[in-house]
Amino acid sequence: MLRTCILTLLIATGGLMMAQTPVALRIDHKAGQAEFDADVNLITPLGEEVEIDRLEYYLSMFILVHDGGQETAIEGAYVLADAYVDEVHPLGSVSEVSNVEGLKFSVGIDPDNNHADPASWPAGHPLAPQVPSMHWGWSAGYRFIALEGGAGINGVITHEIHALGDDNHTPGQMEVLATMEDGTLILDVEADVLGFYQQLSVDAGLINHGENGEAVLVCNNLADHVFRMPGANSVYDVAGPSLDFNLIQMDGGVRVQFFRPLNTSVQIELLDILGRSLGLYDIPAGSKTFKMVDVKPGTFLISIFNATDRQTRRWVQG
C-alpha cells in the first residue's frame, strides 16, 4: 500500500485553491540513492554491470489524488522525460485541492493519440517530432520507452529496448512531495533508473523493438519500480530487518548503497564466485553507504548480513 504524504496547500487567504492553479511534475533521476551520472557504470538488481547511453520515456493520463482519495484528471497532459535531464514538466491546472496524496499516470501514450501524426503537434510539445525520434510510425505509434546502453566489462555488449504498443499503456501511481512555488503546484518525485532493470537481464546482449517480451517488462517496471517519494529513506520503517542495497560501480571498486540507514550493525563479506570468503567488513548502525576499493578484476558475490537477515548480490569488477 502506498504511504500517503499529505501537504496542506494554502493560498494567501488561507482557504482552498478555488481558482485554477497550474500543476507541474519535477522529476529527479537517481541511480539507487545516488545522483544518476552518465560517467558511472551501474549494477542492476540482478548484479549485472551496465552503462546507460539513452533513457527516455513517456507518461500520460495523469490523475491527481487529493483530499481523502478524491481524483481529479489533468486533461491533455503528456510528459517526455529524459533521464539525463532533471526538469519541471507542466501538466495543466486544477482547482479545489487542499491535501495532495499522490499522482496516478499511465506509461506511454493513450491509444487515441498514439497513432496520430507527430507533425500535427506544435513545436516543443512532447508529442511533436523529437531528435532522436520517439515515434516508430503511425501503425506502431510512439516509443513509450527508449532504453539503450552497454553491458559487461567496458560496456561492449549492447542492450536496446524500444517499447511500443497500445497494450503497454500501463497504469501506475507515484507518491509525490507537493509544494507551492511562485503560484504553481510543484509535484516532486524521484525516478530510480535501476528500477527499469528489475528482472531484466542484459548481460548476454539484447535488442527488442516491439510490444512483447522485454518491452512489456520495462513498461511494467516503469509503472511499479521507478518512482518514489523524494528522500524516501527518511519515511521508511527503519526498524525492519531488511538489508536491501544497490551496488554503484566506481574506479577500483564498488559503493554499497543501502536503501535506508542501518538500524543495527552488519557485516559485509566479499566472496569469489565459488563462495570462498575474500574479506569481511564490520559496518556500524546508522551507516548509509560503504566503499569497497582496491579490488582486482573478476566476478564476485557481495553478502550483507546480521543475526536475522542476509542479502547477496553478484558483482563484476572490470
N, C-alpha and C positions, 0 to 999 in steps of 0.2 A: 504494500500500500504506500502511495506517495505521502511523504511528510508534507504538511502544509506550512508554508511561510506566509503569514498574514501581516501585511504592512498597510496601515491606515493612511490613505492619501487624502489630504485636506486642501481645499482651495483657500484663498485668502480670507473668505468669510467664515471658514471653519465648517462648512457643510460638505455635502457630497459633490462630486464632479457632475453637475447637472448639464453644463454646456458640453459641446463636442470637444474632446480632448485628444490631441494626437498621441499615437502609441508607436513605439519603436522597439525593436529587438536588437540587443547588443550581445554579440557572441564573442567570447574569449576562448580561443583554441588552445588546448593543453595536450601534453603527452603524459598520461598519468597525472601526477600533481605538478609536473614541471611545465614551463612555457614550451610550446611547440617550436622547435628550432630546426630549420631545414638542414643545418650542418651537422646534426646529431643523429646517428643511427639509433633505431628504437628496437626494443624487444617486445614482441607481441604477446598476448596472453597464452599462446601456445609455445612460447620460448623461442620463436624464430626471429632472426635479425632482419630488419627491413629499413629501407630508406624510402621516403615518400617524395616523389617529384611533382605530383599533381593530385589535389584532392578538392573537388568542387561538388556541390550538391544543392538540390532544390528542395524547398519546403513550401507548402501551400495550405489552404483550408484552415486558417487559424481561428481558434475559438478561445476567448478569454474566460477563464473560470474565476468567479469572484463572489463575495458576499454570501457565503454559505452554500456554495455549489451552483449559483446561477451561471448560465453560459450565454455569452454574447459573441456572435460571429463577427469577425472583422472581414467584411466582404472585399473581394478583389485583391487580397494581399498575396504577394509572392516574394520569396527570398531566394537569391542565388548567393550562397556562401562559399568563400574561398578560405581554406584552412591557413593559407599564408597571409590572410588579411583579416585582422580583427576590426570590425566596423559596425556601425549602427545602421540597421535596416528599417526604414519607415514601413509601417504596416497599414495605417489608416487612422480612424478616430473612433472613440467610444464615449458613452455618457452614462451617468448614474452609476459610477463604480466607486466603491469605498475601500474594500479589502480584496486585494489580488491574491488568489490562491493557486494559480497555475495557468499554463497555456497548452491547449491542445493544438495539434497540427497533423498534417499528412506529408509523407515523403513524396517528393516528385511533384508532378503537375496533374491537376484534375482532368479526367477524360475529355471534358468539353473543350478544354484549351490545349490539350496535349498534342492534337493533330492539326492545329491551326498554323497559319503562315507566320513565322517569326518576324517577317518584314512588315506585318500589319501593326506591330507594336512600336511606339515611339522610341527613338534612340535613348539609351540609358535605362530603359525598363528591363527588369530581369528576364523577360521572355523575348526581348529583341535579340537579333543575331549577336553572338559573342565570339571573342577570339581568345583562346581556341574555342572551337564550336562546342556548344552544349545541345545541339539539335541533330538528331540522327537522320531525320527525314520525315515527311508527312505521315507515312504509313506507320513507322515505329514511334515517331514523336521525339520528345526531348530525352537527353541523357539525364536520368534522375540523379545518378551519382557517377562521377568520373574519378576513379582511383587508379593511379599509375605510380610505379616505383620499381625498386630493385630489392632482391633478397639474397641471402647468403653472404659469404665473405666478399667484401668490396662491392656488394650490390649488383653482381653481374647476372643474376637470374631475374628475368623480367616478370613482373606481375602487372596486369592491366585489366580492370573491370569497368565496363561502361554499362550500367544497369538501366534497362528500358522497361516499358510496358505498363499498360493501364492496371494490370493485376498487381503490380508492385506499388501502387499508390496506397502505401501502408499507413494506418493511423498510429499516432503516438501522443505522449503527453510529457511535458517538461515542467520541473519546478523552476521558478524564476524569483529573482530579487527585484522588487518594484520600487522605483523612486521617481520623484518629480524633478525634472531638470529643465529649467527655462520654459516651463509650460508644457513639456512633453512627458508623457508617462513612459519611462525607460524600463524595459524588462531585461535584466541582466541574467545571462546564463553562461556556463562553461560547457565547451564541447571537447571531449576527450577523443583524440584521433585514434587512440588504441582501441576504442570501442568498435570501430569498423572491422577489426580483425578478430572479434570474438568467434571462435570455432572456425576461423578462416586460415587454412594452411597455404602458404605461397612458396615454401622452400624449394619445391620441385618445378617452379615456374607455372604461370597461369595466365591465360588470355581468355576473357569472357566478354563478348559484346552481345548482350542479349537479355532475355527475360527469365531465364531459368538458372538453376544451379546456384553458383556463387553470387549471381545478380540478385536473386531472392534473399540470400543470406545477408548481404551488405545492406539491403533496404530494411530488412528486419532489425539488423544491428543499429542502423541509424535511428529507427523508431524507439528502440529499447535500451541501448547501451552507450550512447554517445553523450547525451545532455545531462547536466546535473546542476544543482544549486551552486552559485559561487561560494567558495570557501566551505564546501560540503564537509570537509574534515571536522569542522567545528560543531556540526549538528549531529554527527553520528554518535551512536551509543558506544563510547569508548570503553565501557566495562565488559563488552562482549569478548569472547575468546578468539575472534577471527584475527588471523595474521596475514590477510591479503596484502599483496605487494606487486609493484611493477618493477621491471628492470630497464634502466636507461643507459644505453651504451655511452662510454666515454673513453678517451685516449688511455690505453693500457689497462683498462678495467671496466667496471660497471658501477652504477649508482643504484642501490636498492632504495626504492621509494615506497614507504608504507602508505596505505590508504587512509590511515588515521594514526595519531600519536600512540605509541605503545603504552598500554596501561600496566604492563609488567615487564620485567627484564626477559630477554630471549637470547637464544644463541643462533648464530648464522654459521652454517657449515658449507664449505666448498668441497665438492666431490667430483671425481672423474666420472666418465660415462658408465664405468663398471660399479660405481657406488663406493669407491675407496676414498676415504677422507683425506683431503689435502690441506685443510686448515679449519680452525674453529675460532669464532669471534664472539665475545660477550657484548651484548647490546643493552644499555640501561633503559629502564622505563622512561617514557616521555620522548624517546627518540622518534624522529620523523624520517630520517634518511641514514644510509651508511654507504661509504665509498670503499670499494674493493679495488685496489690498484696493484700494478706490477704483476699482472697475471699473464703467463705465456699463452700464445695462441692455442686453441683447442676447443673441444666440446665438453661442457661441464654441467653439473647439477648444482643449484643453489637451494639449500633447505633451511627453513627458518622454523624454530620450534621452541615450545616451552613445555611445562608439565602436562598440558591438556590438549595441545593443538600442534599440528605440523603442516606447513605448506612448502611445496617443492616446485621449482621451475627449471627448465632446461635453458642453458645459455651457451652461445657460441662466441668465443673471443677470436676476432680476426687477427 
